[in-house]
Amino acid sequence: MKRRSLYLFIAVSMASAVALAQYITPTRHMASAGPKLELARAMPETFGDWTVDHAMDAVVVSAEQKRMLDKIYSQLVSRTYYNRVSGERIMVSIAYGADQRESMQLHYPEVCYPAQGFELTYNQPGKLRLGQGMLSVRRLVAQQGSVRVEPITYWILVGNTPTTGRTEKRLVELRYGLHGYIPDGLLFRVSSIDRDPSSAFGVQDHFINDLSNALPVQARARLFGQQPSGVNLARAPDKNGRT
């Protein structure tokens, strides 16, 4: 009788564990909530004093790297913008992944640049004033020999939430998961060729603010995110499918 009770207890425990795992496993994609993000349409070709320079390529990647990126990301947009007044150029690369589970994680510039033969000589978190708020970003300086010095500013969104660093990004993903959602992810990178990183970061901040001011509210939220106190499920549907 005792053995039968033990077997029954084990069976119930296993069934409960399976049921719990199924309950907490996220099944709803945030990418399917609300209007579809179309990066190429969201990014204006001209705004303020900036216009796209179609003669310039914004990204330097190998064929192997490009094949890997195409597998990971749903959308990739790369452009170089030219300032008609100052003559400055800003390179922009935006990578969007509809599924941020383990095998589909966004790739950090700290990994991608060294893979292309660059040395990172600077890597620090930063704050960028954006309108009435602050955007958490990361600042890098990548150098390739003595020829190319490229200051970089980038940020990552998990769902609607800006993150800095891998630990925070993973925590945000887990919080979405506990609500039953598989978050999408976006990496927004701007960079320029400049031997003076301080000056370059100032120009990049000016460009980012000009872009933010030129975007409609919805596009601005999708590209720059929001700064919630907790997990932001603004784009996630409720259990009845409403957003």
N, C-alpha and C positions, 0 to 999 in steps of 0.2 A: 504493500500500500504506500509506504514511504517513497519507494523507488518510482511508483506511478505518479505520485504527487510531484516529485522532483522533475520527471520528464515533462509533466504538464506545465510546471513553472518555467522550464527552459523554453518550451514551445511558445508559451505566451510572451516571454521576454523577447524572443527572436522576432515574433510577429509584430510586437510593439516597436522594436528597433527599425524594422523594415518600414512600418507605417510612418514613423517619425522621420526617417530619411526621405521618404517620398514627400512628406508634408513640407519639409524645409528646403527641398531641392527646387531652385528657381526654374520656372517654366515659361514665364512671360517675357518676351523681348521688348525692351524699352524702345527699340528702333521702330516698332510697329505702332507706337503710341503717337498720335498727332501727325502733322504733315511730315512727309519724307524730307530729310535733309539732302539738298542738292548743292554740293560745294561750289561747283562751277558757276551756278546761277547766283548763289549767295554772295560770292565775291565780285564786287563791281570792277569793271575794267578801268574806270576813271572816277576819281573822287578827290576833292580839294585840288591840290597842285600835283597829284600823283596820277600817272597813267601807265598801263602795261607796256613794257618794252618787249614786243614779240620777237625781237632779234636775239634776246638773251635767254639762256637756259638757267633756271633757278636751282637745279639740283645736279650734283655730280655723283652718279652711282654707276657701279659696274653692272654688266648684264646679269650676272648671278644675283647681285643684290636686288635688282629690279624684279627678277622672277620671284624672289622671296617676298618682297613687298606686295606684289600683286596677289599672292596667296593670302596674306594676312589682312589686307585692307579692302574694304568695300569701295572706297573712293580715295583718289589721290589727286591733289591739285597743286601744281608748282608754277609760280609766276615770278617775274622780276618787274618791279615797279620803278618808274623813273620820275623824279621830281622836276617839273618843267622850270621851276624858279631857281633852285639851288644846284641842280644837276646830280643830286645824290641818287643812288640806287639801293633798293631794298629787295632782297630775295625772300620769297614766301613759299613755304611748303606746308600743306595741311593734309593730314592723314586721318581717315575716318574708318573705324571698324565697328560693324553693327553688333558684334558679339565679343564681349571682353572676358570670356572664360579663358582658362589657363593656356590653351594651345593657340589662342588668337590675340595674345597680349600686344599692345602697342610697343614699338621698339624705340628706346630712348636715344637721343642724339649722342649721349655719352658712350653708347655702344656703336652706333652707326658711323660716326666720324672716325674713330680709331680703325674701324674695319676698312675705311677708305684710305688709310695711310696718314691720318692726321694725328697730331699730339695735342692733348688737352692741357693748356697752360693755366686755365682758370675755370673754376666750377663752384658757383655759390648761389644759394637761393636769394631772391630779391622781391621787392614790392614795386608794382607799377601803378601810379595813380591813373585811374580810368574814370573820367567823369567825377561823380561824387564819391566813388568808392576806391578800393585798392584791389588789384589783381595780383595773386601770388604767381611768381614766375621763377624760372631758373636762368641764370646767366652763365654762359660758357665762352671761352676763347679757344678756338681750334686753329692750330698752325701746321702748315705743311712745308717743311723746310724753311727757307728764308724767303720764299716766293709769295705765299698766301697766308694772311692772317685774317681769320673770320670770326668776329664777335657774334654771338648767338643769343637770342632771347626766345624762350619757349615756355608753353604751359600745356598741361594735360587736363582734359575734362573726362570724368567718369560719370556718365549720365549728364546731369546738369551741374555737377559739383567739381570745381577746380581743385586740383591736388598738387602737392609738391613732394616729390620723393616716392619711392616705391612702397614704403611701409604705409604711408597715408593712403596711397592709391588702393592698396590691397584692402585696407580697413573699410574704405568707402564701398568697394565692390562687395565685401561681405555684408555690409549693412543693407545694400540693395538686395542681395541674395536672401537675407532674412525676411524681407518683405515679398519675396517670391519673384523678383525681377532679375533678368539678365541684362546688365547695363551695356549701352554702347560706349564707345570711347573715341576721343578726338585729340590729336596732337597738333598744335599750331606753333610753327617755328618761323621766326624772322631772323635774317642775318644780313651781313654786309661785309665787303672787303675793306678793311680799315686797320691801320697799324696803331690807331689810338682807340682802344676799347671804350674809354669813358665817353669820348665824343660819339662813337658809334652807337652806344646804348642810348644816348640822348636823342639821336636821330631816329632810332628804332621806336622809342617811346612816343615821339612825335607822330610817326607813321601810324602806330597802333591806335592812338587817340583819334587821329583823322579818320581812320577806317571805322572805328567804333561810332563816331559821330555821324558817319554817312550811312550806316546800316539801319534798316527798319528794326523795330523793337524785337520782333521774333528772331530775325537772323542774328542780331546782336547777342541774344540770350543763348542761341545754339553755338556760337563761335567763342564767346567769352564766358559763358556760364553765369552762375549766380553764386552768392556767398551765403549759403544757408547756415543756421546754427546747428541743424541736424541733417539727416539724409533728405535730399530733395526729390520728391516723387511727383513733381509738377507735371511731367510729361507721361507719367505712368497711368494706365487705365485702372479703374476700380474693378471689382470682381464682376461687374456687369458689362465691362468693356467700355465704360465711359471715361473720358479724360477730363 
